[in-house]
């Protein structure tokens, strides 16, 4: 059976005192290990809603859709492996506790979602249609909004495998602008 892949990663600039990191981490860590299709729908719907509510804070991102089976399976493994490897550029935390009077950003986090879809299903065709974006517009904020709004349209009966994760797992290790300048994060495009 051939597969397609849809994957998205957003890098969100965190305002001081933001509850978003805790909300996203709790959402991911509290998801049942043996999820029903309805569980998955609620998980990804809530994750999409949280990002949509903070869309103005999305600084960078990337997304992919490929309906080539070999590439879909290879790329899906790459996205899953991103959850299992240490991506940090530092050996020390980015900050040592919170300052309630900070006015600058509290750093950045990334949220990654990837889906290995059964090719040709209505869910696959719906995602493919949402991803039909003219190349000069690929990295525009409205595109990320369109894609995030499409995630709740996915019927999980047509998803062979999915993955969702947040980096970093702890606020003290929040990504910094210096971290994001490292070559390993070049795949994240500035959002216009």
C-alpha positions in Angstrom: 0.0 0.0 0.0 1.6 3.4 -1.0 1.7 6.3 1.4 2.0 10.1 1.4 3.5 12.3 4.0 2.3 15.6 5.5 4.6 17.1 8.1 4.7 20.5 9.7 7.1 22.2 12.2 6.5 25.6 13.6 8.9 27.6 15.7 7.1 29.9 18.1 8.6 33.0 19.8 7.4 32.8 23.4 6.3 36.0 25.1 7.2 36.3 28.8 4.9 34.4 31.2 3.4 32.4 28.3 1.4 29.3 29.2 1.8 27.9 25.6 4.8 25.7 26.3 3.2 24.0 29.3 -0.1 23.6 27.4 1.6 22.0 24.4 3.8 19.7 26.5 0.9 18.6 28.6 -1.2 17.9 25.5 1.6 15.7 24.0 2.6 13.9 27.3 -1.0 13.3 28.4 -2.1 11.7 25.1 -3.1 8.0 25.6 -0.5 5.5 24.4 -3.2 3.5 22.8 -5.2 6.2 21.1 -8.5 5.9 19.3 -9.2 7.8 16.1 -11.2 10.2 18.2 -8.3 10.6 20.7 -6.0 11.5 17.8 -8.6 13.9 16.3 -8.9 15.7 19.7 -5.1 15.8 20.2 -4.3 17.3 16.8 -7.3 19.6 16.9 -6.2 21.1 20.2 -2.6 21.4 19.1 -3.7 23.2 15.9 -6.0 25.4 17.8 -3.2 26.4 20.2 -0.9 27.3 17.4 -3.6 29.2 15.5 -4.3 31.2 18.6 -0.6 32.1 18.7 -0.1 32.4 14.9 1.4 35.9 15.2 4.2 34.5 17.3 5.2 31.8 14.7 8.6 33.1 13.6 9.8 30.2 11.5 8.4 27.0 10.1 8.5 24.4 7.4 6.1 21.9 6.0 6.1 19.1 3.4 3.7 17.0 1.4 4.9 14.3 -0.8 2.9 11.5 -2.5 5.9 9.5 -3.5 5.8 6.3 -1.4 9.5 5.9 -1.0 10.1 9.5 -0.1 7.1 9.6 2.2 8.4 6.6 4.2 11.9 7.9 4.3 10.9 11.4 5.3 8.4 10.2 7.9 11.3 8.2 9.5 13.4 11.4 9.5 10.6 13.3 11.3 10.2 10.5 13.9 14.0 10.4 14.4 13.9 14.1 15.1 12.0 13.3 18.3 14.6 10.8 19.4 17.8 12.8 18.9 19.1 15.6 20.9 18.9 18.8 18.8 20.1 21.3 21.3 23.1 23.5 20.3 24.0 24.0 24.0 25.2 22.0 26.9 23.8 24.4 29.5 20.2 25.7 29.9 19.3 28.9 28.1 18.0 30.5 31.3 18.1 30.0 35.0 14.5 30.6 36.2 12.0 33.2 35.3 12.0 36.9 35.8 8.4 38.2 36.1 9.5 41.6 34.8 11.1 40.4 31.6 9.8 42.2 28.5 11.8 40.3 25.9 10.9 36.9 24.5 11.3 33.9 26.8 12.9 32.0 23.9 11.4 29.7 21.2 9.9 26.2 21.0 9.1 24.0 18.1 6.0 21.9 17.6 6.3 19.1 15.0 3.4 17.0 13.6 3.8 14.4 10.9 1.4 12.0 9.3 1.9 9.0 7.1 -1.3 8.9 5.1 -2.7 6.1 3.0 -2.3 7.4 -0.5 -5.4 8.2 -2.5 -7.8 8.2 0.4 -10.2 11.2 0.9 -8.0 12.3 3.9 -4.9 12.2 1.6 -6.6 14.1 -1.1 -7.9 16.7 1.3 -4.4 17.3 2.7 -3.0 17.4 -0.9 -5.5 20.0 -1.9 -4.6 22.2 1.1 -0.9 21.9 0.2 -1.4 23.0 -3.3 0.3 26.4 -2.8 2.2 28.5 -5.4 5.9 28.2 -4.7 6.5 31.9 -4.1 3.9 31.8 -1.3 5.0 28.7 0.5 6.4 30.4 3.6 3.6 32.9 4.2 1.7 33.1 7.5 -1.7 32.5 5.7 -0.3 29.2 4.3 0.5 27.9 7.8 -3.0 29.1 8.9 -4.6 27.2 6.0 -2.6 24.0 6.8 -3.3 24.1 10.5 -7.0 24.6 9.8 -6.9 21.5 7.6 -5.4 19.2 10.2 -8.8 18.6 11.9 -10.1 17.4 8.5 -7.8 14.4 8.6 -9.7 11.1 9.1 -7.3 9.0 11.2 -8.6 5.8 9.8 -6.5 6.8 6.7 -3.3 7.5 8.8 -0.9 4.6 9.1 1.3 6.5 11.6 1.6 9.9 13.2 3.9 11.7 15.5 3.7 14.9 17.5 6.4 16.5 19.7 7.6 19.7 21.3 11.2 20.8 21.6 12.5 21.6 24.2 10.8 19.5 26.9 11.7 22.1 29.6 11.4 25.9 29.7 14.9 26.2 31.0 16.2 24.8 27.7 14.1 27.1 25.5 15.7 27.6 22.1 17.4 31.0 21.6 17.9 33.1 18.5 21.5 32.0 18.6 20.4 28.3 18.6 18.2 28.9 15.6 21.1 30.5 13.7 22.9 27.1 13.9 23.1 25.2 10.5 21.0 22.4 11.9 18.0 24.7 12.0 18.4 26.0 8.4 15.4 24.0 7.3 13.1 26.4 9.3 12.1 29.2 7.0 11.2 32.8 8.2 7.5 33.2 8.0 6.3 36.3 6.1 
